[in-house]
Structure formats: structure tokens, C-alpha cells
Amino acid sequence: MNIDQLPEVLPRFLVGILGERLRSEDIKFEPIVSNGRTNAEVHWLFKGEEANGASAAIIRYHKGGHSPLHLHTGFELMYMLEGEIHTSTGTVRKNDLVLLKPGSKHESWASDIGCIGLIVWLEPVKKLIEPYI
């Protein structure tokens, strides 16, 4: 999927005033350089400092992308828009909706086709260095 198709894939995603639809030219991906992630980019919809710790983003993992083991301190809701990602708890595919509860742990790595997901975090995640249990 190219970035121009993303607004059509999203279910009538409205930004700001009702009726203002997210446009491809509004989506600006930047590399994710925090928490040890690799081959991943993010377009922030809003960040924790703007919303009392809650964040939302469109995240793109390229082939070989990886998110190391981390702990969810709050709920995470993820909707997979395109592709798939493997996690230590299972594979998430296009059109899957995943709710992770506070206290859950996992790591993720992109499939050979990569993925694009819409993610909402109620609180920041914490990177862990211990092996997954």
C-alpha cells in the first residue's frame, strides 16, 4: 500500500472539526528512534504530552522491523490497516483489532510484507530487557 491509499483504507477518519478527512498529504512519517525499535516509522495523531499520557499514531513497520520486549502500563488498542506483524503472543493481520491490557508484555517483528497499523496507547509503554516469560 502506498501512502496515498491510506486515507481510503481508514474508516472515514475525521480530524479536527467534523467532516475534515485525513488526507495523504497530511501524513508525515518519521523514523521511530525510541525504545530500540528498528525499521519503523510513525505519524503521530497526538502525543502523550498533549493528552495526559495517552498517544495515538499510524505506525509503519518495514520488512525486518522490530519492537523489542516492552510492558504496557495502560491499555493499547491496535487496528491493523495493512500487512501483518508477528508478536510473542501471536500474529496480527490486516483488519485485526487487538486490545492489550495493562501489564501485558510482548515483542513484535514485521512479516516479509511489513505492516501499517493504527495504535492508541492510554499510557506509555516501558522497554524491558528481560527475556519474554
C-alpha positions as a printed Julia matrix, in Angstrom:
133×3 Matrix{Float64}:
   0.0     0.0    0.0
   1.35    3.41  -0.82
   0.73    6.38   1.44
  -1.79    7.94  -0.99
  -4.12    4.97  -0.44
  -4.04    5.18   3.37
  -6.9     7.69   3.8
  -9.16    5.46   1.7
  -8.34    2.43   3.88
  -9.12    4.21   7.12
 -12.79    4.1    8.09
 -13.84    7.74   7.46
 -11.12    9.02   9.77
 -12.03   12.57  10.8
  -9.59   15.09  12.18
 -10.45   18.32  13.95
 -13.88   19.6   13.0
 -16.41   17.02  11.89
 -16.14   16.42   8.17
 -12.42   17.22   7.82
 -11.0    13.94   6.5
  -7.36   12.92   6.91
  -5.59   13.4    3.57
  -2.47   11.64   2.27
  -0.57   14.94   2.2
  -1.28   15.29   5.95
   0.51   12.01   6.77
   4.17   12.66   7.55
   6.06    9.58   8.67
   9.24    9.99  10.7
  11.64    7.28  11.89
  10.96    5.84  15.35
  14.19    6.13  17.27
  12.95    5.4   20.8
  12.73    2.17  22.78
  15.04    0.23  20.43
  12.59   -0.09  17.52
  14.1    -0.75  14.1
  12.84   -0.26  10.52
   9.76    1.55  11.8
   8.15    4.91  11.13
   5.39    6.85  12.87
   2.86    9.55  12.05
   1.65   10.96  15.36
  -2.04   11.8   15.64
  -1.42   13.06  19.17
   1.36   12.54  21.72
   1.35   11.9   25.46
   2.44   15.41  26.37
  -0.68   16.72  24.58
  -3.13   14.27  26.15
  -2.19   13.43  29.75
  -0.02   10.46  28.7
  -2.32    8.99  26.03
  -0.98    8.76  22.46
  -2.24    7.72  19.05
  -0.34    7.1   15.83
  -0.21    5.4   12.49
   2.84    3.14  12.59
   4.55    1.54   9.63
   6.97   -1.38  10.06
   9.05   -2.25   7.04
  10.28   -5.8    6.37
  12.63   -6.68   9.22
  11.13   -4.07  11.55
  11.26   -4.95  15.23
   9.88   -3.69  18.52
  11.77   -5.15  21.49
  10.1    -6.62  24.55
   8.0    -3.99  26.31
   5.43   -3.68  29.05
   2.07   -2.0   28.55
   1.43    0.27  31.55
  -2.04    1.09  30.2
  -4.42   -0.25  27.57
  -3.35   -0.37  23.92
  -5.82   -0.63  21.06
  -4.42   -1.55  17.64
  -6.18   -1.87  14.29
  -4.06   -3.44  11.53
  -4.68   -1.49   8.33
  -2.35   -3.42   6.03
   0.11   -6.32   6.18
   0.91   -8.33   9.27
   3.17   -8.34  12.29
   4.27  -11.28  14.42
   4.35  -10.9   18.18
   5.44  -13.13  21.03
   1.71  -13.64  21.67
   0.55  -14.34  18.08
   0.27  -12.87  14.57
  -1.78   -9.74  13.88
  -3.16   -9.49  10.32
  -4.97   -6.92   8.18
  -8.34   -5.91   9.71
  -7.49   -7.43  13.12
  -8.43   -5.32  16.12
  -6.31   -6.02  19.2
  -6.81   -4.85  22.78
  -3.82   -5.27  25.09
  -4.44   -4.88  28.82
  -2.21   -3.08  31.31
   0.57   -5.39  32.48
   0.81   -7.31  29.2
   4.26   -7.86  27.68
   5.31   -8.67  24.14
   7.79   -8.0   21.38
   6.96   -7.66  17.69
   8.64   -8.15  14.35
   7.27   -7.34  10.9
   6.49  -10.04   8.38
   8.11  -10.1    4.94
   5.44   -7.7    3.68
   5.64   -5.26   6.62
   2.56   -3.59   8.06
   0.71   -0.36   8.82
  -1.33   -0.08  12.0
  -3.41    2.49  13.84
  -2.5     2.38  17.54
  -3.86    4.15  20.62
  -1.99    3.94  23.93
  -3.61    5.18  27.13
  -0.21    5.29  28.85
   3.38    4.99  27.59
   4.97    1.56  27.19
   8.17    0.62  29.03
  11.03   -1.17  27.28
  12.1    -4.36  29.09
  15.44   -6.1   28.84
  14.47   -9.43  30.36
  13.55  -12.33  28.05
   9.83  -12.8   27.4
   8.14  -15.0   30.01
